[in-house]
Amino acid sequence: MRRKLIIAAWSLVGLLVIFMGTDPAKVPSFLLIVPFALLFVVLLLTISAFLQHKGYTKTRSLQVAVLCAATPVLLLVLQSIGQLTIRDILTVAILFALSYFYMSRSTASS
C-alpha cells in the first residue's frame, strides 16, 4: 500500500510540473494527453490504497478504483474538448452503474 501512495505522490508531482511548466499552445499534441493519464494514475492508486486499508481484497479494490478513477477523468476529457453535456453525464453514470453491478455479480459468483 505504501508503494502505491509513493507512486501516486510522484505522479501528482509530475502533474503539477506539467501544469506549471508548460504552455498548452506550445507543446506537442501527445503531451496534452499526459495530464489525463497522470490524473488517472493518481486517482486509481489513491482509491485502491484507501479501499485496501478499509478491508477490500486487492482485486476488488482495483476494480472499484478503476471505475471511480475513470469516471471523473472521462468527464474531464469530454469537458476539455467541449463535448460535455447532460446526456453525456447521464450516459457515463449509467455505464458506471452497469459496470459496477456487473463486477459485483461476477466476483460474487466466482
N, C-alpha and C positions, 0 to 999 in steps of 0.2 A: 504494500500500500504506500509505503514511504517513497518508493521509486516512482510510482505513478504521480505523486504530488510534486516530486522534483522535476520530472519531465513536463508536467503542466506548468510549473513555475517558469521553466526556461522557455517554454512555448509562449507564455504570456510576455516575458521579456522580449522575445523576438517580435511578437505582435506590436508591442509598444515602440520598438525601434523602427519597425516598418512604418507605423503611423506617424511618428515624429520626424523620421529622416527621409521621407520620400514625398515627391510631388506626383500625384496620380496622372497628371497630364504629361509627365516627362519620363515615366518608367515603361519598360516593355510590357506588353499586354499579359504575358504569363505571370508577371509579378503581381498583377491585380487579383489573382486567384489565391495567392499565398495567405493573405489575412483571413480569408474564409476558412481555409484548411487549418490554420493555426488556432482560430477560434473554436473550430470543431474539436480539435485535439484537447484544448484546454477544458472545454465543457465535458467531453467524454471522460477524460481521466479523473476530473474532479468529482463528477457524479458517480462514476464507478467506484472510486475510493470511498466516497461517503456511504454508498449503499452496502459495500462490503463491511464497512465499520458497523453498520446497522444490522448485520446478520444475514444479508443476502449471500447466496453462493456466488462464486466467481463468474460462472456462465450467466446466471440470471442478472447479476448486477451489470454485466457488459451489455446484455440485450436491452435492458431498460435504459441504460446510459446512451446507447446508440440512438434510440428513439428520442430521448429527451434532448440530446445534443443536436440531432439532425433537424428537428422541428424549427428551433429559432434560427439556425443557420440557413435553412431553406427559405424561411420568410425574409431573412435579411438579404439574401441573394436576389429574391424577387423584388424587394424594395429598392435595391441598388440599381437594378436595371429598369425601374419604373413600371413594373408589371404586377405589383401587389394590389389586389382588390379584395373586397369582402368575400367574393366567391372563391378566391384562392385560399384565403384563411380558412373558410369552411371546408374546402377540399383537403387541405393539409390536416385539419383537425379530424376529419373522418378517416383519412389514411392512418393517422396516428392511432386512433381508437381501434380500427380494424387490425392493425399490426400488433398492437398490444394485446388484444383479445386472442389473436391467432397464436402469438408467442406464449401467452399464459396457458392456453389449451394444449399446445404441443408439448410444453415442458411438464404439464400435469399428467399427460398420458404416457410419457416415457419414463 
